[in-house]
Amino acid sequence: MQTKDVLEKLRRFDAYPKTLEDFRVKTYGGAVVTVVSGFIMSILFMSEFSYFLTKDVQPELFVDTSRGQKLNITVNITFPKLPCAFLSIDAMDVSGEQQIDVDHSLFKQRLTLTGEKKADEPEKEELGDKSEDIVETLKKKLDPNRCESCYGAETDTLKCCNTCEDVREAYMKKGWAFKNAETIEQCKREGWNEKMKAQQNEGCQLYGMIKVNKVAGNFHFAPGKSFQQHHVHVHDLQAFGSEKFNLTHRIAHMSFGDEYPGIVNPLDGMEEIAESEQMMFQYFVKIVPTTYTSTSGKTVYTNQFSVTKHSKVVGTFGESGLPGVFFMYELSPMMVKYTEKQRSFMHFLTGVCAIIGGVFTVAGLIDSLIYHSAKAIQKKIELGKAS
């Protein structure tokens, strides 16, 4: 008897009293509401499940204390109206001195004016003063101990000019214009003029990676051989005479580090049309060091960046600047850290229960409203017929 009393008292706590099947009324409206609510529940459940499967990325911001790291710059840029033979590539640090120990793998691909690749294999580009293009077969035939003339530009450190590049360098150190390459025996032998003329109506694609020290600096793509004169970085444009340069360019890709999920490179796909010849394009890049740690524990050390740009027309021989495309970058003292975490399963269950309960409750209110409204309308119709 005592057990029965306990069970009776327990039954009074039932928050879900059951109605008799005889007193339940099933309607077409209720069926429609049930189907619609079930469809909505399914959509919301799949949405919640999909959200649960994604990673929760938590950002943190703190001072960058990393030291000794290198900055990997990946670039893919096309100059549709500037030949590869005209272009030189240079990297400089914050002091303005050329970085002579830059590790890089940059390649030049010759293009037709319609953008098609030439049959030639891409050639690896040397940065700055180290660029040479000498026919190997001719080199082997010449006396390695020869000492050819510098045509009056000899110095104490450079007394022999055995290549066209040596003559050009000697002229630049003297401050002389290098205009008549056809009168220089070394240049005639190496086909310097022929090379320039052969590529005159071509474009150029430059792609690859530059690895520099993690300090502020710049790298640029500009016509003419580069050199240092009185601690000033200049380009030799006199060798091109009155040649004009169209600096129209397309940046297919540019990044400052490895990729990670969700990264945005604002320069990707950017195209700049040179409205006139002899233009200087400047991109001012602000780099934010970034780390991204996945749920597996793997950490990617990379960088995000923002960019502003400026362009102007410059003089023929660099009076107000040098025609070219310049990227000036500086690093933020702050670092962003992204950490991937698995979303909580308990939160997922809570969300699912909220979806089912919420939709079921709202559907019940809508069904009740439809049912009672229909009954009220039907009652008025019957009263109208009776009168």
N, C-alpha and C positions, 0 to 999 in steps of 0.2 A: 504493500500500500504506500509505503514511504517512497519507493522508487518511482511509482506512478505519479505521485505529487511532484517530485523533482522534474520528471520529464514534462509534466503539464506546465510547470513554471518556465521551463526552458523553451517550450513552444511559443510562449507569449513574447519572446525576444525576436521572433521571425519578422524581419523587415520586409519580406517579400511575400505577402499573403497571396494565396492562389484563389483565383475565381473559378467557379464551376464552369465546365465546358458548355453546359446548357445556356448559360447567360452571356456567352461570347457571341458578338455579331460581326461577321466577316463581310466586308464591302469591297466593291471594285476600287473605290477611292483609296482604301487602306492598302489594297494590293499594289496600286501604282506607287504610293508613298513608300511601301516596303522595298519595291524594286529600285526606285530612285535612291533611297537611303543606302541600300546595299551597294549600289554602284559608287556612290560618293565615299562610302567607307573603304571600298577596295582601292580607289584612287589615292585617298589620303594615307592608307596603310602603305601602299607602294612608295609614295613620296617619303614617308617617314622611314621606311626600310632603306631606301636609296640614300637618304641623308645619314643614316646610321653607318652605312658602308663607307662613306667618305671619311677622310682623315680630318681631325680637328687640328688646325695649324695655329699655334699660339705665338704671337710676336713679342719680342722683348727688345728694349733699347738700352745700350750702355756704351761707355767710352771704349774706343778701339785701342787696345794695348798690344796688338800683334806687331811683331817685328821680324824683319828679314824675309818676308814673303815677296814673291814676284807677282807682277800684274800681267796676266795673259790677255792680250787684245786680239780678238778674232775679227777679221774684216773681209768683206766681199763687196768691192766697189767697181763700177764700170764707168769708163769715160768713152762714150760712143763716138766722140769726134776728136780724140787726142791720141796720137800714136804711142805705142809702148816705148819707142826709141826716144821720145821727147821727155818721158816721165822719170822723175827720180823720187825716192822715198827716204825720208829722214825722221829720226826720233831724237828728241832733245829733252833734257831734264830741266828742273826748275832754275838752275843756274844759267841756262842758256847754252851750256856746252853740249856738243853732240855726244850722244851715248855711243861709245865705240865698242862696248862689250855687249851689245844687244843680241840676244838669241832670237832668231826669227826663222820662219819658213814661209816667205812671201814669194808668190809666183806671178809672172806676167803672162797673160794669154792674149795674143793678137786677135783682133776682131775685124770683120768687114764693116762697112758703114751701115749695113743692114742688121748688124748684131750677130752674125754667124761667126763661129770660131774658124780661124785659119788652120791649115793642115799642120802647121808647126807645133812642136811640143812646147808646153809652157816652160819658160825659162825662170830659174830662180833669181830673184832680184837681190843685189847687194846694196846695203844701206850706205848712203853718203859717198865719201871719197874712194871707197874700195871698188866701185863699179868699173868693170873692164869688159870689152867685147872684142877679143882678138881671135882671128882665125888660127886654129891650132896647127893646121897643116903648114901655114906660112911660118909660124914660130919655130917649127922643127927644122926648117931649111936655113934659118938665120944663125949666124955665129953667136953663141950665148955670151961670149966675152966682148962683143962689139960695144962701141960707145958712139952713138949717133948724136947729131947736132940738136941743140935746143933752139936754134935760130935766134941767137942773141939773148935768150932768156935764162942762160945758165946762172946758177947760184952756187954758193959754197957747199950747200947740202945736196944740190941736184945739178950734176955736171953732165950727165948723159940722159938723153931722151930717146929711148929705144922704141917707144910705142906712141901712138897718137894721144893716148891719155896722158903720158908723161909730158908731151909738148903742151897740151891744154893746161895741165897743172902748173907748168913753169910759166906760162903766159899769165895765168890767174894770179900767181904769187907776185908777178911783176906789175899786175894791174893792167895788162894789155888786153886788147880785144882779140878774140880768136874768131876771125871772120872767114879767111880764105883757106879752108881746109884742103882745097885741091892743090895748093902750092906746097903743102907739107908732105914730104916723101912718106913718112910713116902713116899718115892718114890715107894717102893714095893707096899704099900697099894693103891696108886693112879694109879698104872699101867703105870708109866712114861716110862719105857723101852718098854713095850708092845705098847704104843702109837707111839713111835719113829719107832719101827720095822714095825708096821702095815702100816705106811705111807712112808716107805723107797723107794718104787718104784712107786711114784706118782708125779703128778704135782700140781700146785696151781694157781688159778686165784684170784687176789685181785682187788676189785672194790669198788667204793664209793666216798666220798668227805671228804676233810680235810679243816677246816676253821682255818686259822692262822692270826696273826697280820700282817699288811701290812708293813713289814720290810724285809730286806734281810735275807735269811736263807737257809736251805736245809731240805729235807726229803729223806729218803733212805729205801730201802728194802734189808736186809742183814740177813744171818744166825746167829743164836745164840741169847741168851737173852742179852739185852743191859743194861748197868748201868754206873753210874758215879764213877770214881776212881781218886782221887786227881784232881778233876775238869777236868778230861779227859773222853770223851765219848768212851767207849770200848764195845766190844761184847764178850761174853763167848763162845769161840769155843772149849775149852778143853773138854767140855762135850760130844762132838762128836768124840773124839779120833782122829783117822787118817782119818776120813770121808772127802771126797773131794766133792766140790760143783760145779755143772754145772749151771752157771748163764745165760744160754740162755734165752732170754725173747722176748715177743711180746707186743708192746704197741698198744692196740686197740684204745684207746682214752686218751688224756690228755689235759686239758684246765685250764685256770686260771681265771675263771669267767663265766658269762652267755654267751650264744650264741647270735649273731646278724647277719643279712643278709650279706653274703659275707665274714665272718670270715674264716681264714685259720689257722688250728692248725698243725704246721709242724711235730709234733711227732705222729700224727694219722697214724696207719698202719705200724709203724717202727718195724723192726725185727732185732735183733742182735744175731748172732750165736757165742757162746763161743768157740773159737778155741782150748782152753785148759781149764783145771779145775782151780779153784781158781782165777777167773778173776774179776777185778774191772772195772765197767762201770761208767763213769762220764758224766753227761749232764749239761752243763753250760747254764742257761736260762736267757735271758735278757727280762724283762717284761716291756711293755709300757702301762701305764694306758690309758683306752679308754672309751669314752662315745658315745652312739649312740642314737640320738633323731629322732623318726619317725615323719611322717606328722601328726599323731594323737596327738603328744605332749608327748608321753611316752618316757622316757629316761632310757636306760640300762647302768649301770655302770659295766664295764668289763675290760678285758686286752687282748692285743695282745702280742705275744712273738716270739723271735727268739732263736735258739739253736745251740750250737756247742757240739761235743761229743769227748770223749777220752776214751781209754780202755788200760788196762795193766794187766799183770800177777803179782799177789802178793804172798807173802810167806804164809806158812801154818798157822801160828799163827799171821798174821797181821804185820810182820816185816816191810814190805814196803807198807802197806795199808790193807784194809779190803775187802774181797770178797763181792761183792754186787752191787746194782744199786743205784747210788747217783744222786740226782737232786739238784744242787746248783743254786739258783735264786737270782737275784737282780733287783731292780726296777729303771726305768729311771726317772729322775726328770721332764721330759717333758710328757705332756698328749696330746693325739690326740682326737679331737672332730669331730664326723661325724653328719651332720644334713641333714635329708631327706627333699627335697622340691619338690613340684609338678612342672613339666615342663610347660613353658609358652604356652598357647593356640595360642597366636599370632605368636610365633616362629613356631608352627606346621603349621599354615596357610601359613606362608611365605615359609616354606619348600615345602609344597604341590604345591603352585603356581610356585615355581622354578622348581620343577620336571616336572609339566605339560608343562610349557612354554619351558623349556630346551629341553625336549624330542621332543615336537612338532616342534621346530625350527630345531633341528638336523635332524629329520625325513624328514622335508621339503627339506633341503639341499641334503640329500641322494636321495630322490625321484627325485629332479630336475636333479641331476647328472646322475641318471639312465635313465631318460627320454631323456635328450639331448644326452647322449652317444648312446642310442639305435637309435635315429634319425640320428646321424652322421654315424653310422655303416650301417644303412639301405640305406642312401644316397650313400655311397661308393659302396654298392652292386649294386644299380640301375645303377650308372655310369659305373660299370664294365660290366654289361650286355649290356648296350647301346653301348659300344665300341666293 
